[in-house]
Amino acid sequence: MADDDDGDMTMNELETQAFLSLEGYFALDGDIQRESEVVEGHLVSREPRNRPHQRTGFRLAQAFEVAVAKYRSSHDEEKAPCIDINTEVPVRLWEVPLTLRIPDVVVHHCREVFETLGAGDILIAVEAISRWSQSRDRIHKMGEYAKSGIPHYLIVQVDEIGALIVEHYALTTTDRRYSRISVNHRDGDIWALNISHPFDMQIGWQDLEIAPRT
C-alpha cells in the first residue's frame, strides 16, 4: 500500500537533521521558520511566547522608534546614521556551523528589506524573559550574542502590567563577554532604560505598559 506521507517533515524530524545551512533554513515552511532557531546547525524550537511577552516587545520597538527619530533629528539630514528597528527577525550570529537566533527586538543598521541581518548589523538585541526562557536567554543567548559581537543586550522581565525589570549588558572589553551596566526596577527607578550608547535614549515605564491605549 502506498505511503500517505506528503513529503513534509515534522518538527521532530527536522530537529534531528544535521548541519542545516542558511539556504536550508530559508527553504523551510514559513511557520517552521517563525517557530524555530538554529544552533550549531541544528533546528531548535523557540520558547512559548504569551501575550504580555509579545506586547512588551511591541512597546519596546515603539519606544526605540521614538528614540531613534530623536537621535536622527539631532544630526544633519545627510549625515544622520540610518538605524532601523525590527521585532522577531532572524539574525545570523555565525554561518559555520550555522547559528541563527530570533531576538524579540533588534535595533540595527539599515539593510535592504530582504537582506538577512548578521550580528555585525545589530546595535541592541532584546529578549523578554518568560518562565520558559530563563536559562535560554540568560545563559545560551547571552553567551552567543556576546561571542558574535553584538555590543548591547537587554533582558526584560515582564508581568501583567508590562516591563518589570530591565537589565542592560554591554561588551566593554575585548574578551567578548558582557558586563552588566545597569538593572532598573519599575518600583524603584525613574527610567526603564537610560543609556548614552549606542545613542542617548530614555524610556519610561509608562512607555512599556501593555494595557490597550485609549
C-alpha positions in Angstrom: 0.0 0.0 0.0 1.3 3.4 -0.9 2.6 5.6 1.9 0.3 8.6 2.6 3.3 10.8 3.6 3.0 14.1 1.6 6.8 14.7 1.8 6.6 17.4 4.6 8.9 16.7 7.5 7.7 17.0 11.1 9.3 19.4 13.5 10.8 16.4 15.4 12.3 15.1 12.2 13.8 18.5 11.3 15.4 18.8 14.7 17.3 15.6 14.1 18.8 16.8 10.8 22.4 17.7 11.0 24.1 20.9 10.0 21.3 23.0 8.4 22.6 25.7 6.1 21.3 29.3 5.8 19.8 28.3 2.5 18.2 25.2 4.0 16.6 27.3 6.8 15.0 29.8 4.4 13.7 26.9 2.3 11.7 25.6 5.2 8.0 26.3 5.6 7.3 29.8 6.8 5.5 28.6 10.0 8.5 26.4 10.9 10.9 29.3 10.3 8.9 31.6 12.6 8.9 29.0 15.4 12.5 27.8 15.1 16.0 28.9 15.6 19.3 27.2 14.5 22.0 26.4 17.0 25.3 25.0 15.6 23.5 23.7 12.5 20.6 22.1 14.4 17.0 23.3 14.3 15.5 24.0 17.8 12.0 25.1 18.7 11.5 28.6 20.1 10.1 29.0 23.6 6.3 29.8 24.0 5.5 33.5 24.0 2.4 34.7 25.7 0.6 38.0 25.0 2.3 40.1 27.7 5.7 38.9 26.3 4.7 39.8 22.7 3.1 43.1 23.6 6.1 44.2 25.7 8.3 43.6 22.6 6.0 45.7 20.6 6.1 48.5 23.1 9.8 48.4 23.3 10.0 48.6 19.5 7.7 51.7 19.6 9.9 53.3 22.2 13.1 52.6 20.2 11.5 54.2 17.2 10.9 57.4 19.1 14.4 57.4 20.4 15.9 56.8 17.0 13.9 59.5 15.4 15.1 62.0 18.1 18.7 60.8 17.6 18.5 61.3 13.8 16.9 64.7 14.2 20.0 65.9 16.1 22.1 65.3 13.0 22.2 67.0 9.6 19.9 65.0 7.4 22.7 63.8 5.0 24.9 62.8 8.0 22.2 61.1 10.1 23.0 57.4 10.6 20.4 55.1 9.2 19.1 52.9 12.1 16.1 50.6 12.0 14.1 48.6 14.5 12.5 45.1 14.0 10.7 42.5 16.1 11.2 38.8 15.8 13.5 38.7 12.7 16.3 36.1 12.2 19.8 37.2 13.0 22.7 35.2 11.7 25.3 35.0 14.5 27.7 32.9 12.5 27.4 30.7 9.5 29.6 27.6 10.1 28.1 25.8 11.8 25.0 28.0 11.3 23.7 29.7 14.5 20.6 31.9 13.9 18.6 33.4 16.6 15.4 35.4 16.6 15.5 38.1 19.3 12.3 39.7 20.5 13.5 43.2 19.3 16.6 44.4 17.5 18.0 47.9 16.9 20.2 47.6 13.8 22.0 49.4 11.0 19.7 49.8 7.9 19.9 47.0 5.4 17.9 46.0 2.2 14.4 44.8 3.1 15.1 41.2 2.2 18.7 41.0 3.4 19.4 38.7 6.3 20.7 40.6 9.3 24.0 39.5 10.7 25.5 40.0 14.2 27.6 42.9 12.8 24.4 44.8 11.9 23.0 44.7 15.4 23.4 47.6 17.9 21.0 46.3 20.6 19.4 42.8 21.0 16.5 42.4 23.4 14.9 39.3 24.9 11.8 39.5 27.0 12.0 36.8 29.7 9.3 34.3 30.5 9.3 31.4 32.8 10.0 29.1 29.8 13.1 31.0 28.6 15.1 32.0 31.7 18.1 29.7 31.0 18.0 30.1 27.3 18.0 33.9 27.4 20.3 34.3 30.4 22.9 31.7 29.6 22.8 30.4 26.0 21.7 33.5 24.1 23.7 35.9 26.3 26.8 33.9 25.5 26.1 33.6 21.8 25.2 37.3 21.4 28.4 38.3 23.2 30.6 35.9 21.2 29.1 37.2 17.9 30.0 40.8 18.9 26.6 42.3 19.5 27.5 45.4 21.6 24.4 45.7 23.8 22.0 43.2 25.2 18.8 43.9 27.2 16.9 41.3 29.2 13.4 42.5 30.1 11.3 40.7 32.8 7.6 41.0 32.2 4.5 40.9 34.3 0.8 41.6 33.7 1.4 45.3 33.7 4.4 45.3 31.3 8.1 45.6 31.8 9.1 45.0 35.5 12.9 44.9 35.3 15.2 45.9 32.5 18.8 44.6 32.6 21.4 46.2 30.4 24.6 44.3 29.4 27.4 45.5 27.1 30.7 44.5 25.6 33.2 46.6 27.5 36.4 44.5 27.0 38.0 42.5 24.1 37.1 39.1 25.6 33.6 39.0 24.1 31.9 38.7 27.5 29.1 41.0 28.6 29.4 43.3 31.6 26.3 44.3 33.5 25.8 48.0 33.1 22.5 48.5 34.9 19.4 46.8 36.4 16.4 49.1 36.6 13.3 48.1 38.6 9.8 49.6 38.0 9.2 50.0 41.7 12.4 51.9 42.4 13.8 53.6 39.3 12.5 56.6 37.3 13.6 55.2 33.9 13.2 51.7 32.4 16.2 52.4 30.3 18.6 55.4 30.5 21.7 55.0 28.3 24.1 57.1 26.2 25.4 54.3 24.0 24.9 53.4 21.2 23.0 56.7 21.4 21.2 58.7 24.0 17.9 57.1 25.0 15.5 57.4 27.9 12.5 55.1 28.0 9.9 55.4 30.8 8.0 52.6 32.4 4.7 54.0 31.1 6.1 53.5 27.6 6.3 49.8 28.3 2.8 49.2 29.8 0.9 46.7 27.8 -2.7 47.7 28.5 -4.6 49.0 25.4 -4.0 52.7 24.8 -7.0 55.0 24.6 
